[in-house]
Amino acid sequence: MDRIEKTVFLSYRRTNFPWALSIFQNLTQHGFDVFFDFNGIASGDFEQVILGNITSCAHFLVLLTPSALERCLEPGDWLRREVETALTNRRNIVPLMFEGFNFGSPGIANQLTGSLSALKNYNGLEVPQAYFNEAMERLRTRHLNVPLIAVLHPASFIAQGAAVEQKAAANAAPQVQKQELTAQQWFELGFAATDPVEKIRNYSEAIRLKPDYANAYHNRGNARYDKGDLGGALRDFNGAIELNPDNADAFHNRGVVHYTKGELQDALRDYTKAIQLKLTAPLHISTRASRVRRAIVSGESSM
């Protein structure tokens, strides 16, 4: 008779951390052994720790929000690699679909290329914020209560040690509050919106509920830039960087604002910082930095 396993790997985008922590807390309280990358595993340990724990867990949960698949077209994207590893190793994959996520929407369908396109064929679970506990009960009693047919591979000592450390850190975290989850919902509404005014409204509500929401400041800055509000965009990027000094995208996008305003020295400084934070800088950042350097050397005042 096939056995029922209670080992779970939780895959999520860092922008969806509050939801991930809530799910970890709920499953752990009901006796599940959950691997949750709470603090962030260093890139050098990705192969052994992350991929090793995927193959040692029976179940694979992937959190899907409008922003979750944003970077899946980038080579080596962690979320994409996690899903592909789960597919290859035939884990029990359960897509958890939050408000605003739809496999059929163009922005999401375009990210599901190659083997990742198989994700939409799995039996997913919708997780409405107002019925979170009910959705978690359904997850535990139906989606995770299935006989195991896949072969589990023991994790290495390094992977096991990292799992213990991350679990201890997550267990010590305070219970996620409803206000933080509501802020997350407003963030996703902003991400899914197409009108810059609507984006700004939604991100502003997320920031009101969670004043240290660095990603919301960053995305609101992008929306304000698209609307032509360079001063507002600059203030938001400043806020995002103050809250998260390691955000390469915020430095790059602040550089774009300086570049647009003709502030070439400031633009070069921000592009250079973005390159430093991303060891392998995307081509568009390196190209813009090189262009600004040439402009400064040639004495141009604007681009």
Secondary structure as GFF3:
##gff-version 3
##sequence-region A 1 303
A	DSSP	beta_strand	7	11	.	.	.	ID=ss1
A	DSSP	three_ten_helix	14	16	.	.	.	ID=ss2
A	DSSP	alpha_helix	17	29	.	.	.	ID=ss3
A	DSSP	beta_strand	33	36	.	.	.	ID=ss4
A	DSSP	three_ten_helix	43	45	.	.	.	ID=ss5
A	DSSP	pi_helix	46	51	.	.	.	ID=ss6
A	DSSP	alpha_helix	52	56	.	.	.	ID=ss7
A	DSSP	beta_strand	59	64	.	.	.	ID=ss8
A	DSSP	alpha_helix	78	88	.	.	.	ID=ss9
A	DSSP	beta_strand	92	98	.	.	.	ID=ss10
A	DSSP	alpha_helix	106	109	.	.	.	ID=ss11
A	DSSP	three_ten_helix	114	121	.	.	.	ID=ss12
A	DSSP	beta_strand	125	127	.	.	.	ID=ss13
A	DSSP	three_ten_helix	129	131	.	.	.	ID=ss14
A	DSSP	alpha_helix	132	138	.	.	.	ID=ss15
A	DSSP	pi_helix	139	143	.	.	.	ID=ss16
A	DSSP	alpha_helix	157	172	.	.	.	ID=ss17
A	DSSP	alpha_helix	178	192	.	.	.	ID=ss18
A	DSSP	alpha_helix	196	209	.	.	.	ID=ss19
A	DSSP	alpha_helix	214	227	.	.	.	ID=ss20
A	DSSP	alpha_helix	230	243	.	.	.	ID=ss21
A	DSSP	alpha_helix	248	260	.	.	.	ID=ss22
A	DSSP	alpha_helix	264	277	.	.	.	ID=ss23
A	DSSP	alpha_helix	283	298	.	.	.	ID=ss24
###
